[in-house]
Amino acid sequence: MHVLNFRLTFVVLLMLASVPALPQDEARKQNTKLVNELIVSMPDTVAEISGRKIPKAYLIEEIMPLIRRLKQSDKALTSQDMAKVGEAAKKSLGLLIERELLFALAGRNSCTASQEEIDAQFAKIAGAVQGGPKAIVAEMGVNENSIKRKIGQGIAIEKWMQRKFIPGFTPTAKEVEDFYRNSQNVFLIPEKAAISHIFISSGSMDDKKAAAKLESLRTAAKTADLFRKMAKESSQDDKTRGNGGALGEFTPSELPKPFADAIAKLSPGQISAPFKSLRGWHIVRLDARTEAKYVPTAEAYPVIKKYLAEKKATSKLSELIESEKKRCGCKIFWD
């Protein structure tokens, strides 16, 4: 579904929450009537680009998922609600025109989509949805060919963007380096700690006995193998007991505070003193620690270069679209 349509659906749902409920059938009849009136108000040709007519059917396809939801809603829409829907539909028309302009531009630059590429992309999208192709068609409310037409346009436009448009905005080496230096937090790989624990539930014994038992285990667990053996024999954590108490690898911010505090000053191989959490008592072994480091420049620079180029290109894309509208003599017949 188009982002605009998703946002519009959300707005409409908020409006519906405050509308007095009608009997289900009556509400749906009223909504269908209002939506049909909106569709009828659209001219048969909604726009024209370089003398090529854009039919109303194309616009209806753009907003069909929303149309279906409005018609099936159990909350009655008001005329004021539909006025907002109409404005959103006109914005969808603007986006449709932009896509048609960019698709034509891609074609003039020999950027097209093969049927194999279109079919593969459709299969990928359908494979991510329960119900497959039939579910996609039902959700969009249009036939498979219409969906594939949009997919083909999207592929062609993306090829043009990546091959012809964005490369014209390649940043300088200094711009890339400055971005890296000024955005160090983005490229910081945080410290990580691999930890294991032995756990005693609060309900199994009193605090004094739990702490004393864990201290005894801590003293006896001279090696990693001994710690794993004791965890399997003594830990009351059903999720980790079987694998020797291993909890996994975490950054400090991902750990509950008692765990983060317990391992803060440990070296790999050391075991913390017994400590209490909300669930009970623990001792934690620091199995390994990976120090924080920055992403190497050799890895970061290509990513930065691509990001900055796309950022520059995006800022110029609106200007290009407006220029194309004038060049093509774009006309809109629904305003």
N, C-alpha and C positions, 0 to 999 in steps of 0.2 A: 504493500500500500504506500502511496506517496506520503511523504512527511507532512505536507500541508493537510492532506485528508485525515491523517492520524490526529493531528492537533485539533482539527475541526471537530472530529468525532468526540474528542475529550471535552471540548467546549460545549458541544450540544448535550453531552451527558450531564454536565454541570447544570445546564439550563433546565433539563428535564427533571432534575431533582426537586426543583421549586415549582413545577407545574402541577396543578390539581389533577389527580388521576381520573380517567374516564374508564368505563368498561373496556376491556381489552380490544374487542372487535371494533367498537366505536372509535377508539383512539387510533387504531391502525387505518381505518377508513379515512379519518380526518387527515392523518399524516400523508397517506397516499395521495389524497386530493391536493394537498398543498405542494407536495413534491412534483406532481404532474403539472400543476399550474406553473411552477418554476421552469420545468422542461419546455412547456409550450411557449413560454415567454422568450425562449432563446431563438434567434433566427436560424434558418436552415444552414446558412454559412456564417460562422462566427468570426472568421478572420480571413485575410488574404495575404499571401506572401509571394512576391514576384509574380503576381497574376494567378497563383495557384490557390484555389479555394480550400479552406479548412472547414470541413463539415461539422455540424452540431454533434454528429455521432462520435467524433473524436473527443470532444469535451465531455460528453456523457460517459465515455469510457474512463476518463480521468477521475471522475467523481462517483463512479458506479458503486464502489464499496460503501461510500457514505450514503448514497441514495438508498441502498438496500437496508442499511441499518436504520435510517430514518423511517422508512415505510414499515419496518417490523417493530419499531419501538412501541412499548405499551403506554408511554406517556405522550399525551397530546401536545403537539407543537403549536405555538401561536404564530400569527402573521409576523410578529416582531422577530421571533426566532428564525423564521424563514428568510427574513430580510438579511440577517447575518449570514445565513447559509448561502444566499445569493451572492453576497459580497465575497465570500470565500470561494465560490465557484468561479467568479470573475478573476480572482487571483490565480486559480488553477488554469484558467485560460491563458493568463500571462506566462505561466510556467510552460504550458504546452507550446506556445509560440516560441519561447526561448529554445526549447528542445528541438523544434522543427528547424529553427535558424542554424543551430549548432550542427544538427545532422546534415543539413545542406552544405555547410561549410566543411564538414568532415569529408563529404563526398567529393567536393571540389579539390580536396587535397589527397584524393585516392585512399582515404581511410574508410574501409567498409567492413562489414561483418559477413563471414561465410555462413552458410546454412548449418554447417557442422558446429561452428562456434555458438550459434544461437541455440541449437538443439542441446548442446552440452551444458550451456548456462541454464537453460530451462530445466534440464534434468537435475542439475545441482540444486536449484531452488526448490523443485518439487520433492527432491530426496530429503530435504531438511524439514519438510512439513508432513505431519501425520495425515495419511490419506493420499499423498502423492499428487500427481497432476490433476486428478478430479477435484481434490480439495482446493488446490490453487485456483482453478477455474471457478469453483463455487464461491470462493471468498471474493475474488475480483469481480464476479458477475459479468464477465465477458468471455468470449471464446478463446481457445488456445492460440489461434492465429494472431489475435489482437495483442495478446500478452507477448508473443514472440516478436511482433513488430516493434514493440517498445524495447524489448531486450536487444534487438538488432540495432536500434538507434543508440541505445546506451553503450554498446560495445564500440560502435563506430566513433562516437563522440569521445570515449575514453582513449581510443587509439590516437585520435587527432590531438587530444590534450597532451598525451605523453610523448608523441613523436614530433609534433609540429609546434604546439603552442608553448608548453612549459619549458622546453629547452631554450627558448628565447629569453628566459628570465634566470639563467644560470647565475648564481651568486659568485662574487669574487672570493678568492682565497682568504682575504682579510675578513670579509663578512662571515664566512664559515668559522674562522678562528675566533672572532669576537663573540659569536653566538656560543661557542663551546666554553669560552672562558667566563662569560656572563651567565651561564646556565649550568654551573657545576652541579647543582643539586639534582638536576634532571639526569645527569650521567653518573651519579654516585650509586654504586652497588653496595647496599648496606651490609654490615657485619652479619654473619649467620652463625648460629650455634646448633650443633647436633647434640641432643640430650636424651638421657634415659632416667627413669625414676623407679623407686619402690614406694608403694602407697599403702597406708593403713587407714581404713575408714574411721571416722569419728565415732560411729556407733559400735565399733567392735571392741574397744577398750578405752580406758580413760587417757587423758592427755599425757600424764606422767609415764604410764606404761608404754604408750605408743612412741613417745620420744626416746625412751630408754631402749626399746627394741630396735628402732631405726639406727640409733647410735652404735649399738652392738653390731648391726649388719654393716654399717659404714666402716667400722674398724676392721672387720673381717674381709671386706671386699677389696683385696689388694690388687686385683687385676680386672680387666674388662670381662674376661670369661667368668670369674667368680661373681662379679656383679650381676651378670646375666643369669647365672645359676640361681643366685639368691632371689632375684626378681621373680623367676619362674616358681620358686618354692614359697616365697613369703608375700609377694605383692598382692594386694586385694583389688587391683585395677584389672578387671576382666579383659579390657580392650588391648592392654599392652603386656600382660603377664606372659602370654605365649611366645612373644618375640623378645623376651629378656628385658622388658620395661622400656624399650625404645619408643620415644615419643615423636622423633623426626627432627627436622631442621627448621629453625625459626630465626627471624630477626628479633632484636630486643623488643620492638614495639608490638610484635605479634604475641608475645608471652604475657600471661597474667603477671601482675606486679610481684607477687611472692616468688615466682619462678625467676623472673628477670633479676630481682635483687639477690636471689640465692646463687646465681651463676656469674654475677657481675665480676667478681674478683677471682674466679676459679681459672686454673690453667687446664688444658686438655688432660684428661685422666684423673682429675681430682673430683672429690665428692663433697657436696655441701653438707653442712650441719642440718639436723632435722628442722623442718619448719612446717608451719600449719597454713593450710588454705581453707577455703569455705567447705571443701569436701572432707578434709581430714589432714593427716600428716604425711610428709614426703621426705625423702632424700633424693637429690638429683646429681647425676654424674654428667660432667661435661665430656662428651665423647670426642668432639672436635670443634674447632672454631675457625671460621673463615673470616679473615680481616676485611674491613671495608676497603673498597678501592674504586677508582674511577674507570669508566669504560675507556679503553685505549682510543687514542685519536684515530688510528687506522680503521677502527670499527665505527666510531661516532661520526666522522666527517662525511662519509657517503650519505648517512641518514640525514644529517643536518643540511647538506647540499640539496637533497631532494625536497626536504621540508621547506626551506627558504625559497626554492624555485616555485613550488606550488603555492606558497603564500603570496609571492609577488604576482604570479599568474592570476590567482583568484581575484586579487584587487583590481586587475585590469580587465577581467572577463566581462564585467558589467558594462564597461565602456565599449568593448568590442560588440556586445549584443546590441547596444543602442545604435552603434554605427551601422550594424547589419540591418537593423529595422529601417533606418533611413535609406540605405542603399537598395534594399529590396522593395521599398514602397509599402511597408507593412501597414495593413489597415485592420482595424477591429470594428466589428459591426454589432457588438453587444456591449453597451455601456450604460 
